[in-house]
Amino acid sequence: MKNPHTLINKADLYALYQALIRDMQQPPPADARPLVFNGFAVGWATPPAVEALRDLPIVSITDSALQLQLSPASPAEINQGLASVAEALRVAGCAGEWRDELLEVWAAQRCVGVIERAAMRPLGLLTSAVHLNAWSPDGRLWIARRADQKPTNPGLWDTLVGGLVAAGEGLDLGLTRESEEEAGLSTRALAARQPLRHCARLHMRLPEGYQVEDVWVSDCVLADDVTPVNQDGEVAEIRLAGLDEVLALIRDHRFTKEAQLIILDRLRR
């Protein structure tokens, strides 16, 4: 791949990156309440989420926190309790889009259970996202435009591949799955990709709650005879773009914030 740094003004690039990373390190909403799981802080519950969970027997609410108490000796009880939390949020109308997808709940740097994806933002729970920067041999970048019906960032440009890691699959398997679903890429096409690296931990206020997310990214040069094709209907368009165009789209805020950060982080290195 040709050097993508050649024609880039590094000072402008660094300024763009720094402004973006500052914007993506937001404190939790002032009215959010710390979410505590068996004594460990795990997230931030929105006021609607607090009200939705108030009557659950596993919930205790104080002026300073919303506490979940579940037997650490019973993984089945934990997951059942977390399922009841997600269902209460759905009934109250304050869950996100229900996906029937389970994500991991982390406390004290270990996975303590799983919960429906729709509950993550209202509770401010940590998620992990994997992305792929896919380049052509001549140094252009494959970019994907999100479908207009997507509930978040509809119609914006994105990295070729990006998505949340499901419970139990791990980062590399998550990227493999997302690459197949979003771009039709086989493991053979990705054989020479770089190892996933940690890009940032984001803290973002969203209409549905609070996003706390570890962003992981891998870079890969796709062979000239490989053409990504979306498989899951969540992408409206995939194409190659030169770096001048990519940076123009970033300056015009036509990429998702996560994609902007990932691309700028790569180019500044």
C-alpha positions in Angstrom: 0.0 0.0 0.0 1.3 3.5 -0.8 2.1 5.7 2.1 -1.3 7.4 3.1 0.6 10.1 5.0 2.4 11.7 2.0 0.1 14.6 1.1 -1.4 15.1 4.6 -0.9 18.2 6.6 0.1 16.6 10.0 -0.7 19.7 12.0 -4.2 19.9 10.6 -4.7 16.2 11.1 -3.5 16.4 14.7 -5.9 19.3 15.4 -8.8 17.5 13.9 -8.0 14.4 16.0 -7.6 16.3 19.3 -10.8 18.2 18.8 -12.7 15.0 18.1 -11.2 13.0 21.0 -12.1 15.9 23.4 -15.7 15.8 22.1 -15.9 12.1 22.7 -14.9 12.2 26.3 -18.1 13.5 27.9 -19.1 13.2 31.5 -22.2 11.2 32.2 -25.5 13.1 32.2 -25.9 15.2 35.3 -29.1 13.4 36.2 -27.8 9.8 35.6 -27.3 7.6 38.6 -24.3 5.3 39.1 -25.2 1.7 38.5 -23.6 -0.7 41.0 -23.6 -4.4 40.6 -22.8 -6.4 43.7 -20.8 -3.6 45.1 -18.9 -2.7 41.8 -19.6 0.4 39.7 -20.6 -0.8 36.2 -22.5 2.0 34.5 -24.8 5.0 34.6 -28.6 4.6 34.7 -30.8 7.2 33.1 -33.7 8.6 35.1 -36.2 6.7 33.0 -34.2 3.5 33.6 -34.2 4.1 37.3 -37.9 4.5 37.4 -38.4 1.4 35.2 -36.4 -0.7 37.5 -37.6 0.7 40.8 -40.0 -2.2 41.7 -37.7 -5.1 40.8 -36.8 -7.2 43.8 -33.1 -7.3 42.8 -32.9 -3.5 42.7 -32.1 -1.1 45.6 -32.3 2.7 44.9 -30.5 5.3 47.1 -29.9 9.0 46.5 -26.4 8.1 45.2 -26.9 4.9 43.2 -29.0 2.2 41.7 -27.8 -1.1 43.0 -28.3 -4.6 41.6 -27.8 -7.5 44.1 -27.5 -10.9 42.6 -25.8 -14.0 43.9 -22.2 -14.1 42.5 -22.3 -17.9 43.1 -25.0 -18.4 40.6 -24.3 -17.4 37.0 -27.8 -18.6 35.9 -29.4 -16.3 38.6 -27.3 -13.4 37.5 -28.3 -13.8 33.8 -31.9 -14.3 34.7 -31.8 -11.1 36.8 -30.2 -9.2 34.1 -32.8 -10.5 31.6 -35.5 -9.1 34.0 -33.8 -5.8 34.0 -33.7 -5.6 30.2 -37.4 -6.7 30.0 -38.4 -4.0 32.5 -36.6 -1.4 30.4 -38.4 -2.6 27.3 -41.9 -2.6 28.9 -41.2 1.0 30.1 -40.2 2.1 26.6 -36.7 3.2 27.5 -34.7 0.4 26.0 -32.9 0.8 22.7 -33.8 -1.2 19.6 -34.4 -4.8 20.7 -32.0 -7.1 18.9 -32.2 -10.4 20.7 -28.4 -10.1 21.0 -26.6 -10.6 24.3 -23.6 -8.6 25.3 -21.3 -9.0 28.3 -21.6 -7.1 31.5 -18.2 -6.2 33.1 -17.4 -5.6 36.7 -14.0 -5.4 38.3 -12.4 -6.2 34.9 -14.2 -9.5 34.4 -17.4 -10.6 32.7 -20.1 -11.2 35.3 -23.1 -11.9 33.1 -24.9 -11.1 29.9 -27.7 -8.8 29.0 -29.8 -7.8 25.9 -28.0 -5.3 23.8 -30.9 -2.8 24.0 -30.2 -2.3 27.7 -26.6 -1.2 27.3 -27.0 2.5 26.7 -29.9 3.2 29.2 -27.6 1.6 31.8 -24.3 3.1 30.6 -22.7 -0.3 30.5 -19.3 -0.9 28.8 -19.4 -2.2 25.3 -16.6 -3.3 22.9 -16.7 -2.4 19.2 -14.4 -3.8 16.5 -13.7 -2.0 13.2 -11.8 -2.7 10.0 -9.9 0.0 8.1 -9.7 -1.7 4.7 -7.3 -0.2 2.1 -6.7 -0.8 -1.6 -3.1 -1.5 -2.7 -2.9 2.0 -4.2 -3.7 3.6 -0.8 -7.4 4.4 -1.1 -9.9 3.5 1.7 -13.0 1.3 1.5 -15.9 3.2 3.1 -19.5 2.1 3.8 -22.6 4.3 4.0 -25.0 3.2 6.7 -28.5 2.4 5.6 -31.1 5.1 6.0 -33.2 2.9 8.2 -30.4 2.4 10.8 -31.6 3.7 14.2 -28.2 5.4 14.9 -26.3 7.6 12.4 -28.5 6.7 9.4 -27.0 7.6 6.0 -23.5 8.6 7.4 -20.3 7.1 6.1 -18.5 4.6 8.3 -15.5 2.3 8.3 -16.0 -0.7 6.0 -16.7 -3.0 9.0 -17.8 -2.0 12.5 -19.9 -3.5 15.2 -20.3 -4.6 18.8 -18.8 -7.8 20.1 -21.4 -10.3 21.2 -21.2 -12.3 24.5 -18.7 -15.1 24.4 -17.2 -14.5 21.0 -14.1 -12.4 21.7 -12.6 -9.5 19.7 -11.2 -11.5 16.7 -14.2 -13.7 16.2 -16.4 -10.5 16.5 -14.4 -8.9 13.7 -14.6 -12.0 11.5 -18.3 -12.2 11.9 -18.9 -8.5 11.3 -16.6 -8.6 8.2 -18.7 -11.4 6.7 -22.0 -9.7 7.6 -21.2 -6.2 6.5 -18.8 -6.7 3.7 -18.9 -10.4 2.6 -15.2 -10.8 3.4 -13.9 -14.3 4.0 -11.1 -15.1 6.5 -8.9 -15.7 3.5 -9.4 -12.1 2.3 -8.4 -10.9 5.8 -5.5 -13.3 6.2 -2.9 -10.5 6.2 -4.8 -8.0 8.4 -3.0 -6.4 11.3 -3.8 -7.5 14.9 -6.6 -5.5 16.6 -5.3 -2.6 18.6 -7.1 -0.5 21.2 -8.0 2.9 19.7 -9.9 4.7 22.5 -12.4 4.3 25.3 -15.3 6.6 24.4 -17.7 8.4 26.8 -20.6 9.9 24.9 -24.0 11.2 25.9 -26.7 9.8 23.6 -30.5 10.4 23.5 -31.0 6.9 24.8 -28.4 7.0 27.5 -24.7 6.9 27.9 -22.2 5.2 25.6 -19.1 3.8 27.3 -17.2 1.9 24.6 -13.8 0.4 24.0 -13.0 0.8 20.3 -10.7 -1.7 18.6 -9.4 -1.5 15.1 -7.5 -3.6 12.6 -6.0 -2.4 9.2 -5.9 -4.6 6.1 -5.0 -4.2 2.5 -7.6 -6.0 0.3 -6.4 -7.5 -2.9 -7.5 -5.8 -6.2 -9.7 -8.8 -7.0 -11.6 -8.5 -3.7 -14.8 -6.3 -3.8 -16.7 -6.0 -0.5 -20.4 -6.6 -0.8 -22.9 -6.0 2.1 -24.8 -9.1 3.3 -27.1 -8.0 6.1 -28.9 -5.0 4.5 -27.5 -2.5 7.0 -25.2 -0.8 4.5 -26.5 1.3 1.6 -23.3 1.7 -0.4 -19.7 0.6 -0.3 -16.9 2.2 -2.4 -13.3 3.3 -2.5 -12.4 6.9 -1.6 -9.1 8.8 -1.9 -7.7 10.4 1.2 -8.5 13.9 0.1 -12.1 12.9 -0.2 -12.1 11.1 3.1 -10.7 14.1 4.9 -13.3 16.4 3.2 -16.1 14.1 4.3 -14.7 14.1 7.9 -14.5 17.9 7.9 -18.1 18.0 6.7 -19.2 15.6 9.5 -20.5 13.0 7.0 -18.7 10.2 8.8 -19.9 8.8 12.2 -17.8 10.1 15.0 -16.4 6.7 15.7 -15.2 6.3 12.1 -13.7 9.8 12.1 -11.7 8.9 15.2 -10.6 5.6 13.8 -9.5 7.0 10.4 -7.7 10.1 11.9 -6.0 7.9 14.5 -4.6 5.7 11.7 -3.5 8.6 9.6 -1.7 10.4 12.4 0.5 7.3 13.2 
